[in-house]
Amino acid sequence: MAEELPKLMYVISARIYAGISMVFLVVYTTLAIYEHFTGTDQWTLYFLMLGFGFFLLFFIMSGRTMKKALKG
């Protein structure tokens, strides 16, 4: 039981990172769409870059954490 606790913590952390990555993607993509349709395209590209950048960052962190869980 004590050996499985670190694996469980890594799995939970990986799921949290994956959830955070999806939240960033949805929020910043929604902001970019809103900016595009309100007629001011000044921030659209910035919001898309931030959204996909944070998504990629947290998704990579999730994969690395899951890899630690599988290695043991």
C-alpha positions as CSV (number, residue, x, y, z in Angstrom):
1,M,0.0,0.0,0.0
2,A,2.8,2.4,0.8
3,E,4.5,1.7,-2.5
4,E,1.3,2.7,-4.5
5,L,0.9,6.0,-2.8
6,P,3.5,7.9,-4.8
7,K,2.2,6.4,-8.0
8,L,-1.3,7.6,-7.1
9,M,0.0,11.1,-6.3
10,Y,1.6,11.2,-9.7
11,V,-1.5,10.1,-11.5
12,I,-3.7,12.6,-9.7
13,S,-1.2,15.4,-10.4
14,A,-1.1,14.4,-14.1
15,R,-4.9,14.6,-14.3
16,I,-4.9,18.0,-12.6
17,Y,-2.3,19.3,-15.1
18,A,-4.4,18.0,-18.0
19,G,-7.5,19.7,-16.6
20,I,-5.7,23.0,-16.2
21,S,-4.4,22.7,-19.8
22,M,-7.9,22.3,-21.1
23,V,-9.2,25.2,-19.0
24,F,-6.5,27.5,-20.5
25,L,-7.3,26.3,-24.0
26,V,-11.0,26.9,-23.6
27,V,-10.8,30.3,-21.9
28,Y,-8.2,31.8,-24.1
29,T,-9.8,30.5,-27.3
30,T,-13.2,31.9,-26.2
31,L,-11.6,35.2,-25.5
32,A,-10.0,35.2,-29.0
33,I,-13.3,34.3,-30.6
34,Y,-15.0,37.1,-28.7
35,E,-12.3,39.6,-29.7
36,H,-12.6,38.5,-33.3
37,F,-16.3,39.0,-33.6
38,T,-16.5,42.3,-31.7
39,G,-14.5,43.8,-34.5
40,T,-11.2,44.4,-32.7
41,D,-8.6,41.9,-33.9
42,Q,-5.8,43.5,-31.9
43,W,-5.8,40.9,-29.1
44,T,-7.1,37.8,-31.1
45,L,-3.6,36.5,-32.0
46,Y,-2.3,37.2,-28.5
47,F,-5.1,35.2,-26.9
48,L,-4.6,32.3,-29.3
49,M,-0.9,32.2,-28.7
50,L,-1.4,32.3,-24.9
51,G,-4.1,29.7,-25.0
52,F,-2.2,27.2,-27.1
53,G,1.1,28.0,-25.3
54,F,-0.3,27.3,-21.9
55,F,-2.2,24.3,-23.2
56,L,1.0,22.8,-24.6
57,L,3.0,23.6,-21.4
58,F,0.6,22.0,-19.0
59,F,-0.1,19.1,-21.4
60,I,3.7,18.3,-21.5
61,M,3.9,18.6,-17.7
62,S,1.0,16.1,-17.5
63,G,2.7,13.7,-19.8
64,R,6.0,13.8,-17.9
65,T,4.2,13.3,-14.6
66,M,2.3,10.4,-16.0
67,K,5.5,8.9,-17.2
68,K,6.9,9.1,-13.6
69,A,3.8,7.3,-12.4
70,L,4.3,4.5,-14.9
71,K,8.0,4.1,-14.2
72,G,7.3,3.6,-10.5
